[in-house]
Amino acid sequence: METLYKVLTYALYGVAAVFAWDALSCVVDYLSNPVRYEAMSAPWYTGILISGVFALVLSALIWLVRKMVKKRLES
């Protein structure tokens, strides 16, 4: 169970890192080429918002499973 808890912790950090990298790459892409985003009907940061919601839901699920594993470890 301790191994599972560590894996879930690393997965939580991984979700945060992937989201941060995706958001940063989107911002850099927008700053280097804003003309590409002018033709879009949605704002340039829509992808960041969608990724953020996905990362939040996934992080919440991982956190809940970690909490259940920790509770089982303590008992």
PDB file with one MODEL, atoms N, CA, C and O in Angstrom:
MODEL        1
ATOM      1  N   MET A   1       0.808  -1.198   0.000  1.00  0.00           N
ATOM      2  CA  MET A   1       0.000   0.000   0.000  1.00  0.00           C
ATOM      3  C   MET A   1       0.856   1.268   0.000  1.00  0.00           C
ATOM      4  O   MET A   1       0.483   2.285  -0.586  1.00  0.00           O
ATOM      5  N   GLU A   2       2.004   1.189   0.665  1.00  0.00           N
ATOM      6  CA  GLU A   2       2.878   2.361   0.683  1.00  0.00           C
ATOM      7  C   GLU A   2       3.384   2.690  -0.716  1.00  0.00           C
ATOM      8  O   GLU A   2       3.524   3.858  -1.077  1.00  0.00           O
ATOM      9  N   THR A   3       3.658   1.644  -1.504  1.00  0.00           N
ATOM     10  CA  THR A   3       4.116   1.855  -2.874  1.00  0.00           C
ATOM     11  C   THR A   3       3.027   2.525  -3.703  1.00  0.00           C
ATOM     12  O   THR A   3       3.305   3.432  -4.488  1.00  0.00           O
ATOM     13  N   LEU A   4       1.802   2.081  -3.527  1.00  0.00           N
ATOM     14  CA  LEU A   4       0.677   2.693  -4.240  1.00  0.00           C
ATOM     15  C   LEU A   4       0.528   4.152  -3.850  1.00  0.00           C
ATOM     16  O   LEU A   4       0.256   5.003  -4.698  1.00  0.00           O
ATOM     17  N   TYR A   5       0.705   4.442  -2.571  1.00  0.00           N
ATOM     18  CA  TYR A   5       0.602   5.817  -2.106  1.00  0.00           C
ATOM     19  C   TYR A   5       1.677   6.694  -2.757  1.00  0.00           C
ATOM     20  O   TYR A   5       1.400   7.824  -3.158  1.00  0.00           O
ATOM     21  N   LYS A   6       2.899   6.171  -2.861  1.00  0.00           N
ATOM     22  CA  LYS A   6       3.988   6.922  -3.498  1.00  0.00           C
ATOM     23  C   LYS A   6       3.724   7.121  -4.988  1.00  0.00           C
ATOM     24  O   LYS A   6       3.973   8.199  -5.527  1.00  0.00           O
ATOM     25  N   VAL A   7       3.222   6.084  -5.648  1.00  0.00           N
ATOM     26  CA  VAL A   7       2.911   6.190  -7.077  1.00  0.00           C
ATOM     27  C   VAL A   7       1.827   7.234  -7.307  1.00  0.00           C
ATOM     28  O   VAL A   7       1.917   8.022  -8.248  1.00  0.00           O
ATOM     29  N   LEU A   8       0.816   7.249  -6.466  1.00  0.00           N
ATOM     30  CA  LEU A   8      -0.254   8.241  -6.599  1.00  0.00           C
ATOM     31  C   LEU A   8       0.265   9.650  -6.338  1.00  0.00           C
ATOM     32  O   LEU A   8      -0.184  10.605  -6.971  1.00  0.00           O
ATOM     33  N   THR A   9       1.200   9.780  -5.417  1.00  0.00           N
ATOM     34  CA  THR A   9       1.802  11.089  -5.160  1.00  0.00           C
ATOM     35  C   THR A   9       2.560  11.576  -6.393  1.00  0.00           C
ATOM     36  O   THR A   9       2.433  12.733  -6.794  1.00  0.00           O
ATOM     37  N   TYR A  10       3.348  10.681  -6.988  1.00  0.00           N
ATOM     38  CA  TYR A  10       4.080  11.054  -8.203  1.00  0.00           C
ATOM     39  C   TYR A  10       3.114  11.354  -9.353  1.00  0.00           C
ATOM     40  O   TYR A  10       3.377  12.243 -10.163  1.00  0.00           O
ATOM     41  N   ALA A  11       2.017  10.631  -9.430  1.00  0.00           N
ATOM     42  CA  ALA A  11       1.023  10.894 -10.472  1.00  0.00           C
ATOM     43  C   ALA A  11       0.400  12.278 -10.285  1.00  0.00           C
ATOM     44  O   ALA A  11       0.130  12.984 -11.256  1.00  0.00           O
ATOM     45  N   LEU A  12       0.181  12.647  -9.043  1.00  0.00           N
ATOM     46  CA  LEU A  12      -0.377  13.973  -8.756  1.00  0.00           C
ATOM     47  C   LEU A  12       0.586  15.068  -9.202  1.00  0.00           C
ATOM     48  O   LEU A  12       0.184  16.048  -9.828  1.00  0.00           O
ATOM     49  N   TYR A  13       1.864  14.885  -8.872  1.00  0.00           N
ATOM     50  CA  TYR A  13       2.878  15.842  -9.326  1.00  0.00           C
ATOM     51  C   TYR A  13       2.991  15.850 -10.848  1.00  0.00           C
ATOM     52  O   TYR A  13       3.206  16.897 -11.458  1.00  0.00           O
ATOM     53  N   GLY A  14       2.844  14.681 -11.450  1.00  0.00           N
ATOM     54  CA  GLY A  14       2.918  14.586 -12.907  1.00  0.00           C
ATOM     55  C   GLY A  14       1.794  15.327 -13.596  1.00  0.00           C
ATOM     56  O   GLY A  14       2.015  15.989 -14.609  1.00  0.00           O
ATOM     57  N   VAL A  15       0.592  15.223 -13.059  1.00  0.00           N
ATOM     58  CA  VAL A  15      -0.555  15.945 -13.630  1.00  0.00           C
ATOM     59  C   VAL A  15      -0.310  17.450 -13.555  1.00  0.00           C
ATOM     60  O   VAL A  15      -0.581  18.177 -14.511  1.00  0.00           O
ATOM     61  N   ALA A  16       0.197  17.907 -12.427  1.00  0.00           N
ATOM     62  CA  ALA A  16       0.480  19.338 -12.277  1.00  0.00           C
ATOM     63  C   ALA A  16       1.578  19.786 -13.235  1.00  0.00           C
ATOM     64  O   ALA A  16       1.492  20.868 -13.816  1.00  0.00           O
ATOM     65  N   ALA A  17       2.599  18.967 -13.399  1.00  0.00           N
ATOM     66  CA  ALA A  17       3.711  19.326 -14.292  1.00  0.00           C
ATOM     67  C   ALA A  17       3.268  19.364 -15.755  1.00  0.00           C
ATOM     68  O   ALA A  17       3.651  20.262 -16.504  1.00  0.00           O
ATOM     69  N   VAL A  18       2.465  18.387 -16.150  1.00  0.00           N
ATOM     70  CA  VAL A  18       1.981  18.359 -17.539  1.00  0.00           C
ATOM     71  C   VAL A  18       1.079  19.559 -17.813  1.00  0.00           C
ATOM     72  O   VAL A  18       1.163  20.171 -18.877  1.00  0.00           O
ATOM     73  N   PHE A  19       0.218  19.895 -16.858  1.00  0.00           N
ATOM     74  CA  PHE A  19      -0.635  21.066 -17.049  1.00  0.00           C
ATOM     75  C   PHE A  19       0.193  22.340 -17.142  1.00  0.00           C
ATOM     76  O   PHE A  19      -0.061  23.187 -17.999  1.00  0.00           O
ATOM     77  N   ALA A  20       1.181  22.480 -16.266  1.00  0.00           N
ATOM     78  CA  ALA A  20       2.022  23.679 -16.296  1.00  0.00           C
ATOM     79  C   ALA A  20       2.781  23.776 -17.618  1.00  0.00           C
ATOM     80  O   ALA A  20       2.885  24.858 -18.196  1.00  0.00           O
ATOM     81  N   TRP A  21       3.310  22.653 -18.097  1.00  0.00           N
ATOM     82  CA  TRP A  21       4.043  22.658 -19.364  1.00  0.00           C
ATOM     83  C   TRP A  21       3.108  23.007 -20.525  1.00  0.00           C
ATOM     84  O   TRP A  21       3.481  23.781 -21.408  1.00  0.00           O
ATOM     85  N   ASP A  22       1.910  22.447 -20.530  1.00  0.00           N
ATOM     86  CA  ASP A  22       0.944  22.724 -21.593  1.00  0.00           C
ATOM     87  C   ASP A  22       0.540  24.197 -21.591  1.00  0.00           C
ATOM     88  O   ASP A  22       0.460  24.822 -22.649  1.00  0.00           O
ATOM     89  N   ALA A  23       0.289  24.749 -20.414  1.00  0.00           N
ATOM     90  CA  ALA A  23      -0.103  26.160 -20.319  1.00  0.00           C
ATOM     91  C   ALA A  23       1.039  27.064 -20.754  1.00  0.00           C
ATOM     92  O   ALA A  23       0.827  28.035 -21.481  1.00  0.00           O
ATOM     93  N   LEU A  24       2.252  26.746 -20.309  1.00  0.00           N
ATOM     94  CA  LEU A  24       3.405  27.567 -20.680  1.00  0.00           C
ATOM     95  C   LEU A  24       3.668  27.522 -22.180  1.00  0.00           C
ATOM     96  O   LEU A  24       3.971  28.546 -22.792  1.00  0.00           O
ATOM     97  N   SER A  25       3.551  26.341 -22.768  1.00  0.00           N
ATOM     98  CA  SER A  25       3.782  26.245 -24.207  1.00  0.00           C
ATOM     99  C   SER A  25       2.713  26.988 -24.997  1.00  0.00           C
ATOM    100  O   SER A  25       3.004  27.555 -26.050  1.00  0.00           O
ATOM    101  N   CYS A  26       1.489  26.992 -24.504  1.00  0.00           N
ATOM    102  CA  CYS A  26       0.419  27.735 -25.176  1.00  0.00           C
ATOM    103  C   CYS A  26       0.663  29.237 -25.104  1.00  0.00           C
ATOM    104  O   CYS A  26       0.464  29.949 -26.088  1.00  0.00           O
ATOM    105  N   VAL A  27       1.091  29.716 -23.947  1.00  0.00           N
ATOM    106  CA  VAL A  27       1.380  31.143 -23.789  1.00  0.00           C
ATOM    107  C   VAL A  27       2.551  31.553 -24.676  1.00  0.00           C
ATOM    108  O   VAL A  27       2.493  32.588 -25.339  1.00  0.00           O
ATOM    109  N   VAL A  28       3.602  30.754 -24.693  1.00  0.00           N
ATOM    110  CA  VAL A  28       4.766  31.070 -25.530  1.00  0.00           C
ATOM    111  C   VAL A  28       4.384  31.058 -27.003  1.00  0.00           C
ATOM    112  O   VAL A  28       4.827  31.916 -27.766  1.00  0.00           O
ATOM    113  N   ASP A  29       3.563  30.091 -27.409  1.00  0.00           N
ATOM    114  CA  ASP A  29       3.115  30.028 -28.797  1.00  0.00           C
ATOM    115  C   ASP A  29       2.285  31.253 -29.157  1.00  0.00           C
ATOM    116  O   ASP A  29       2.430  31.805 -30.248  1.00  0.00           O
ATOM    117  N   TYR A  30       1.422  31.676 -28.250  1.00  0.00           N
ATOM    118  CA  TYR A  30       0.612  32.865 -28.513  1.00  0.00           C
ATOM    119  C   TYR A  30       1.480  34.120 -28.611  1.00  0.00           C
ATOM    120  O   TYR A  30       1.270  34.963 -29.484  1.00  0.00           O
ATOM    121  N   LEU A  31       2.449  34.235 -27.713  1.00  0.00           N
ATOM    122  CA  LEU A  31       3.302  35.427 -27.734  1.00  0.00           C
ATOM    123  C   LEU A  31       4.202  35.467 -28.966  1.00  0.00           C
ATOM    124  O   LEU A  31       4.526  36.548 -29.458  1.00  0.00           O
ATOM    125  N   SER A  32       4.605  34.311 -29.465  1.00  0.00           N
ATOM    126  CA  SER A  32       5.478  34.293 -30.630  1.00  0.00           C
ATOM    127  C   SER A  32       4.706  34.381 -31.943  1.00  0.00           C
ATOM    128  O   SER A  32       5.271  34.785 -32.959  1.00  0.00           O
ATOM    129  N   ASN A  33       3.435  34.015 -31.943  1.00  0.00           N
ATOM    130  CA  ASN A  33       2.664  34.019 -33.177  1.00  0.00           C
ATOM    131  C   ASN A  33       1.203  34.382 -32.915  1.00  0.00           C
ATOM    132  O   ASN A  33       0.335  33.520 -33.056  1.00  0.00           O
ATOM    133  N   PRO A  34       0.901  35.621 -32.540  1.00  0.00           N
ATOM    134  CA  PRO A  34      -0.488  35.985 -32.221  1.00  0.00           C
ATOM    135  C   PRO A  34      -1.411  36.024 -33.436  1.00  0.00           C
ATOM    136  O   PRO A  34      -2.628  35.921 -33.284  1.00  0.00           O
ATOM    137  N   VAL A  35      -0.862  36.169 -34.625  1.00  0.00           N
ATOM    138  CA  VAL A  35      -1.688  36.241 -35.831  1.00  0.00           C
ATOM    139  C   VAL A  35      -2.423  34.920 -36.050  1.00  0.00           C
ATOM    140  O   VAL A  35      -3.541  34.905 -36.563  1.00  0.00           O
ATOM    141  N   ARG A  36      -1.805  33.835 -35.668  1.00  0.00           N
ATOM    142  CA  ARG A  36      -2.402  32.519 -35.847  1.00  0.00           C
ATOM    143  C   ARG A  36      -3.705  32.375 -35.060  1.00  0.00           C
ATOM    144  O   ARG A  36      -4.596  31.628 -35.465  1.00  0.00           O
ATOM    145  N   TYR A  37      -3.816  33.081 -33.951  1.00  0.00           N
ATOM    146  CA  TYR A  37      -4.992  32.963 -33.085  1.00  0.00           C
ATOM    147  C   TYR A  37      -6.076  33.999 -33.400  1.00  0.00           C
ATOM    148  O   TYR A  37      -7.168  33.929 -32.835  1.00  0.00           O
ATOM    149  N   GLU A  38      -5.804  34.933 -34.266  1.00  0.00           N
ATOM    150  CA  GLU A  38      -6.791  35.970 -34.579  1.00  0.00           C
ATOM    151  C   GLU A  38      -7.997  35.414 -35.325  1.00  0.00           C
ATOM    152  O   GLU A  38      -9.105  35.926 -35.169  1.00  0.00           O
ATOM    153  N   ALA A  39      -7.803  34.394 -36.119  1.00  0.00           N
ATOM    154  CA  ALA A  39      -8.903  33.843 -36.920  1.00  0.00           C
ATOM    155  C   ALA A  39      -9.814  32.932 -36.106  1.00  0.00           C
ATOM    156  O   ALA A  39     -10.902  32.581 -36.563  1.00  0.00           O
ATOM    157  N   MET A  40      -9.391  32.551 -34.925  1.00  0.00           N
ATOM    158  CA  MET A  40     -10.197  31.646 -34.101  1.00  0.00           C
ATOM    159  C   MET A  40     -11.340  32.403 -33.436  1.00  0.00           C
ATOM    160  O   MET A  40     -11.194  33.569 -33.070  1.00  0.00           O
ATOM    161  N   SER A  41     -12.478  31.731 -33.284  1.00  0.00           N
ATOM    162  CA  SER A  41     -13.615  32.381 -32.641  1.00  0.00           C
ATOM    163  C   SER A  41     -13.481  32.354 -31.121  1.00  0.00           C
ATOM    164  O   SER A  41     -14.032  33.217 -30.438  1.00  0.00           O
ATOM    165  N   ALA A  42     -12.760  31.382 -30.587  1.00  0.00           N
ATOM    166  CA  ALA A  42     -12.547  31.284 -29.141  1.00  0.00           C
ATOM    167  C   ALA A  42     -11.256  32.018 -28.775  1.00  0.00           C
ATOM    168  O   ALA A  42     -10.360  32.143 -29.610  1.00  0.00           O
ATOM    169  N   PRO A  43     -11.156  32.499 -27.549  1.00  0.00           N
ATOM    170  CA  PRO A  43      -9.918  33.152 -27.125  1.00  0.00           C
ATOM    171  C   PRO A  43      -8.731  32.184 -27.174  1.00  0.00           C
ATOM    172  O   PRO A  43      -8.915  30.967 -27.183  1.00  0.00           O
ATOM    173  N   TRP A  44      -7.533  32.727 -27.204  1.00  0.00           N
ATOM    174  CA  TRP A  44      -6.326  31.906 -27.333  1.00  0.00           C
ATOM    175  C   TRP A  44      -6.097  31.020 -26.120  1.00  0.00           C
ATOM    176  O   TRP A  44      -5.401  30.010 -26.223  1.00  0.00           O
ATOM    177  N   TYR A  45      -6.660  31.370 -24.986  1.00  0.00           N
ATOM    178  CA  TYR A  45      -6.412  30.615 -23.765  1.00  0.00           C
ATOM    179  C   TYR A  45      -7.479  29.551 -23.483  1.00  0.00           C
ATOM    180  O   TYR A  45      -7.503  28.980 -22.393  1.00  0.00           O
ATOM    181  N   THR A  46      -8.343  29.283 -24.431  1.00  0.00           N
ATOM    182  CA  THR A  46      -9.395  28.285 -24.243  1.00  0.00           C
ATOM    183  C   THR A  46      -8.812  26.901 -23.977  1.00  0.00           C
ATOM    184  O   THR A  46      -9.328  26.154 -23.145  1.00  0.00           O
ATOM    185  N   GLY A  47      -7.750  26.565 -24.675  1.00  0.00           N
ATOM    186  CA  GLY A  47      -7.098  25.279 -24.459  1.00  0.00           C
ATOM    187  C   GLY A  47      -6.561  25.142 -23.040  1.00  0.00           C
ATOM    188  O   GLY A  47      -6.608  24.061 -22.453  1.00  0.00           O
ATOM    189  N   ILE A  48      -6.050  26.244 -22.492  1.00  0.00           N
ATOM    190  CA  ILE A  48      -5.546  26.227 -21.117  1.00  0.00           C
ATOM    191  C   ILE A  48      -6.700  25.982 -20.143  1.00  0.00           C
ATOM    192  O   ILE A  48      -6.550  25.236 -19.175  1.00  0.00           O
ATOM    193  N   LEU A  49      -7.843  26.606 -20.397  1.00  0.00           N
ATOM    194  CA  LEU A  49      -8.998  26.422 -19.519  1.00  0.00           C
ATOM    195  C   LEU A  49      -9.501  24.977 -19.547  1.00  0.00           C
ATOM    196  O   LEU A  49      -9.815  24.401 -18.506  1.00  0.00           O
ATOM    197  N   ILE A  50      -9.574  24.406 -20.737  1.00  0.00           N
ATOM    198  CA  ILE A  50     -10.032  23.023 -20.866  1.00  0.00           C
ATOM    199  C   ILE A  50      -9.042  22.075 -20.187  1.00  0.00           C
ATOM    200  O   ILE A  50      -9.446  21.164 -19.464  1.00  0.00           O
ATOM    201  N   SER A  51      -7.757  22.291 -20.421  1.00  0.00           N
ATOM    202  CA  SER A  51      -6.741  21.462 -19.777  1.00  0.00           C
ATOM    203  C   SER A  51      -6.777  21.629 -18.259  1.00  0.00           C
ATOM    204  O   SER A  51      -6.548  20.671 -17.521  1.00  0.00           O
ATOM    205  N   GLY A  52      -7.063  22.837 -17.797  1.00  0.00           N
ATOM    206  CA  GLY A  52      -7.140  23.088 -16.371  1.00  0.00           C
ATOM    207  C   GLY A  52      -8.278  22.346 -15.705  1.00  0.00           C
ATOM    208  O   GLY A  52      -8.121  21.809 -14.609  1.00  0.00           O
ATOM    209  N   VAL A  53      -9.419  22.315 -16.362  1.00  0.00           N
ATOM    210  CA  VAL A  53     -10.570  21.577 -15.819  1.00  0.00           C
ATOM    211  C   VAL A  53     -10.245  20.082 -15.777  1.00  0.00           C
ATOM    212  O   VAL A  53     -10.524  19.408 -14.786  1.00  0.00           O
ATOM    213  N   PHE A  54      -9.661  19.577 -16.848  1.00  0.00           N
ATOM    214  CA  PHE A  54      -9.289  18.166 -16.895  1.00  0.00           C
ATOM    215  C   PHE A  54      -8.269  17.839 -15.805  1.00  0.00           C
ATOM    216  O   PHE A  54      -8.399  16.828 -15.114  1.00  0.00           O
ATOM    217  N   ALA A  55      -7.257  18.691 -15.650  1.00  0.00           N
ATOM    218  CA  ALA A  55      -6.232  18.465 -14.626  1.00  0.00           C
ATOM    219  C   ALA A  55      -6.829  18.542 -13.227  1.00  0.00           C
ATOM    220  O   ALA A  55      -6.438  17.778 -12.344  1.00  0.00           O
ATOM    221  N   LEU A  56      -7.763  19.449 -13.019  1.00  0.00           N
ATOM    222  CA  LEU A  56      -8.403  19.576 -11.711  1.00  0.00           C
ATOM    223  C   LEU A  56      -9.216  18.329 -11.353  1.00  0.00           C
ATOM    224  O   LEU A  56      -9.143  17.839 -10.227  1.00  0.00           O
ATOM    225  N   VAL A  57      -9.979  17.828 -12.300  1.00  0.00           N
ATOM    226  CA  VAL A  57     -10.787  16.627 -12.058  1.00  0.00           C
ATOM    227  C   VAL A  57      -9.882  15.423 -11.813  1.00  0.00           C
ATOM    228  O   VAL A  57     -10.117  14.645 -10.889  1.00  0.00           O
ATOM    229  N   LEU A  58      -8.850  15.270 -12.639  1.00  0.00           N
ATOM    230  CA  LEU A  58      -7.929  14.156 -12.467  1.00  0.00           C
ATOM    231  C   LEU A  58      -7.176  14.252 -11.144  1.00  0.00           C
ATOM    232  O   LEU A  58      -6.976  13.239 -10.472  1.00  0.00           O
ATOM    233  N   SER A  59      -6.761  15.447 -10.766  1.00  0.00           N
ATOM    234  CA  SER A  59      -6.073  15.639  -9.488  1.00  0.00           C
ATOM    235  C   SER A  59      -6.987  15.335  -8.313  1.00  0.00           C
ATOM    236  O   SER A  59      -6.552  14.757  -7.317  1.00  0.00           O
ATOM    237  N   ALA A  60      -8.240  15.719  -8.423  1.00  0.00           N
ATOM    238  CA  ALA A  60      -9.198  15.433  -7.347  1.00  0.00           C
ATOM    239  C   ALA A  60      -9.404  13.930  -7.185  1.00  0.00           C
ATOM    240  O   ALA A  60      -9.479  13.429  -6.063  1.00  0.00           O
ATOM    241  N   LEU A  61      -9.494  13.215  -8.299  1.00  0.00           N
ATOM    242  CA  LEU A  61      -9.650  11.764  -8.223  1.00  0.00           C
ATOM    243  C   LEU A  61      -8.422  11.103  -7.600  1.00  0.00           C
ATOM    244  O   LEU A  61      -8.549  10.234  -6.737  1.00  0.00           O
ATOM    245  N   ILE A  62      -7.250  11.514  -8.035  1.00  0.00           N
ATOM    246  CA  ILE A  62      -6.013  10.959  -7.472  1.00  0.00           C
ATOM    247  C   ILE A  62      -5.925  11.288  -5.988  1.00  0.00           C
ATOM    248  O   ILE A  62      -5.531  10.438  -5.189  1.00  0.00           O
ATOM    249  N   TRP A  63      -6.282  12.497  -5.614  1.00  0.00           N
ATOM    250  CA  TRP A  63      -6.222  12.905  -4.208  1.00  0.00           C
ATOM    251  C   TRP A  63      -7.172  12.061  -3.359  1.00  0.00           C
ATOM    252  O   TRP A  63      -6.817  11.653  -2.253  1.00  0.00           O
ATOM    253  N   LEU A  64      -8.380  11.796  -3.872  1.00  0.00           N
ATOM    254  CA  LEU A  64      -9.336  10.976  -3.126  1.00  0.00           C
ATOM    255  C   LEU A  64      -8.837   9.549  -2.937  1.00  0.00           C
ATOM    256  O   LEU A  64      -8.986   8.968  -1.862  1.00  0.00           O
ATOM    257  N   VAL A  65      -8.248   8.991  -3.984  1.00  0.00           N
ATOM    258  CA  VAL A  65      -7.713   7.638  -3.870  1.00  0.00           C
ATOM    259  C   VAL A  65      -6.541   7.620  -2.896  1.00  0.00           C
ATOM    260  O   VAL A  65      -6.404   6.684  -2.108  1.00  0.00           O
ATOM    261  N   ARG A  66      -5.696   8.644  -2.943  1.00  0.00           N
ATOM    262  CA  ARG A  66      -4.585   8.737  -1.984  1.00  0.00           C
ATOM    263  C   ARG A  66      -5.105   8.801  -0.555  1.00  0.00           C
ATOM    264  O   ARG A  66      -4.544   8.180   0.347  1.00  0.00           O
ATOM    265  N   LYS A  67      -6.171   9.551  -0.358  1.00  0.00           N
ATOM    266  CA  LYS A  67      -6.754   9.680   0.977  1.00  0.00           C
ATOM    267  C   LYS A  67      -7.280   8.334   1.472  1.00  0.00           C
ATOM    268  O   LYS A  67      -7.108   7.990   2.641  1.00  0.00           O
ATOM    269  N   MET A  68      -7.921   7.575   0.585  1.00  0.00           N
ATOM    270  CA  MET A  68      -8.424   6.258   0.968  1.00  0.00           C
ATOM    271  C   MET A  68      -7.268   5.303   1.280  1.00  0.00           C
ATOM    272  O   MET A  68      -7.351   4.515   2.223  1.00  0.00           O
ATOM    273  N   VAL A  69      -6.202   5.370   0.499  1.00  0.00           N
ATOM    274  CA  VAL A  69      -5.044   4.508   0.742  1.00  0.00           C
ATOM    275  C   VAL A  69      -4.389   4.875   2.067  1.00  0.00           C
ATOM    276  O   VAL A  69      -4.001   3.994   2.834  1.00  0.00           O
ATOM    277  N   LYS A  70      -4.267   6.162   2.338  1.00  0.00           N
ATOM    278  CA  LYS A  70      -3.660   6.588   3.601  1.00  0.00           C
ATOM    279  C   LYS A  70      -4.495   6.135   4.793  1.00  0.00           C
ATOM    280  O   LYS A  70      -3.953   5.714   5.815  1.00  0.00           O
ATOM    281  N   LYS A  71      -5.806   6.223   4.656  1.00  0.00           N
ATOM    282  CA  LYS A  71      -6.692   5.786   5.733  1.00  0.00           C
ATOM    283  C   LYS A  71      -6.525   4.294   5.995  1.00  0.00           C
ATOM    284  O   LYS A  71      -6.543   3.849   7.142  1.00  0.00           O
ATOM    285  N   ARG A  72      -6.362   3.530   4.923  1.00  0.00           N
ATOM    286  CA  ARG A  72      -6.179   2.097   5.061  1.00  0.00           C
ATOM    287  C   ARG A  72      -4.797   1.779   5.661  1.00  0.00           C
ATOM    288  O   ARG A  72      -4.651   0.807   6.403  1.00  0.00           O
ATOM    289  N   LEU A  73      -3.799   2.589   5.343  1.00  0.00           N
ATOM    290  CA  LEU A  73      -2.466   2.394   5.911  1.00  0.00           C
ATOM    291  C   LEU A  73      -2.441   2.654   7.406  1.00  0.00           C
ATOM    292  O   LEU A  73      -1.733   1.971   8.146  1.00  0.00           O
ATOM    293  N   GLU A  74      -3.204   3.631   7.850  1.00  0.00           N
ATOM    294  CA  GLU A  74      -3.221   4.005   9.258  1.00  0.00           C
ATOM    295  C   GLU A  74      -3.975   2.990  10.117  1.00  0.00           C
ATOM    296  O   GLU A  74      -3.703   2.862  11.310  1.00  0.00           O
ATOM    297  N   SER A  75      -4.906   2.281   9.521  1.00  0.00           N
ATOM    298  CA  SER A  75      -5.685   1.327  10.323  1.00  0.00           C
ATOM    299  C   SER A  75      -5.091  -0.067  10.316  1.00  0.00           C
ATOM    300  O   SER A  75      -5.637  -0.973  10.945  1.00  0.00           O
TER     301      SER A  75
ENDMDL
END
